[in-house]
Amino acid sequence: MSDNQLNVIVICGSLRKASYNAALARTLPALAPPGMAVKAAPGWDKMAVYNHDLHADGKFPAEVTAWGDAIHSADGVIIVSPEYNWSIPGGLKNAIDWVSRFKEVPFKEKPVALQSCAGGALGGSRMQYHLRQSLTAIDALIFGKPEIFVSFSAKKFDEKTLELTDQPTVDIVKQQLASFEKFIRRMNGRK
Amino acid sequence: MTDVITICGSLRKGSFNRIVMNVLPGLAPEGMQIKEAPPISEFPLYNADIQNSTGFPASVHALVDAIRAADGVIFNTPEYNFGIPAPLKNALDWVSRVPNQPFVGKPIAIQSASPGPLGGARVQYDLRRAMVFLDALTLNKPEIFIGNCAQRIDEKTGKITDEQTIGFIKQQLAAFAKFIASYGGKR
């Protein structure tokens, strides 16, 4: 591990144990280039449903602060999420809505890459374009291409082990991670 | 000097968006020079057969070269049918076919004016999506939506009469200068 290895965290948009998106998120550390370490972000599953009254005193719940701090200290963030009703899963949006209220929004100027798995042919693309819009509002540096849309995901993962078995998907994910490393270094180098 | 070029999505001479575009050089922060890009009005409707027989039209090359040479690009565009005006989309479609894509990593900013209350919000999100494919670096905020533009822009004098609008535009141009300095750089 070199000194300038990038610290990237991965956020999953699904809480379901057998989620394909969670399976993809677990695969990322092994597919990352040598210059990038990928770790799971703290969970957002314990966060209350957002309500301004809960932080009217200026104090945020501990699980929200932990999530925000992890984003803040990471060099980059990868969001791997399913599409719910053509859009961002409510739980993930809830977490984003929480940290968007921080005085220093942790996503601001943070490199963010997106990935999604879906059972259908569109691979979660509608969710990704909604997510891009929300990330624009909180001023993230959103990575462009290649995009990762894992369509017909049931065919791309092993039924029992949930291991990603589809080689073209493995290849494109590796490509995205390698490009994302370059993107982060380019963005950071110019700050 | 930071060189920024502007592309107008409307070809109409008296276009509100063109008026805004023409006002920008006077609102630019120190160190930023804003000039209009070569015209997109002469581009033929995109057809791969043209590109494959006689090559890219000279007008396309002129725009591509200008984008390459610029530190940033600002789009001033109306919204047509909730989307990107065809003349602008046609220009982007042509540019997207040249080798060594000029928009890759290029800082861009978007402004729109419209007579309705949303100020062209829908065209901006459509354009942002197309710019993902072109792999540009799109400025997030502040966004410039000039709603009810007929009350804020004087068609006769070619001036923006609303001080608040002028203030927002100045803020965006200053943020764009910072964005270019932070993340831009010709490659």
Interface residues (C-beta under 8 A of the other chain):
Chain A: E109 Y129 R132 Q133 T136 A137 D139 A140 L141 I142 G144 K145 E147 R186 M187 R190 K191
Chain B: G105 Y125 R128 R129 V132 F133 D135 A136 L137 T138 N140 K141 S182 Y183 G184 G185
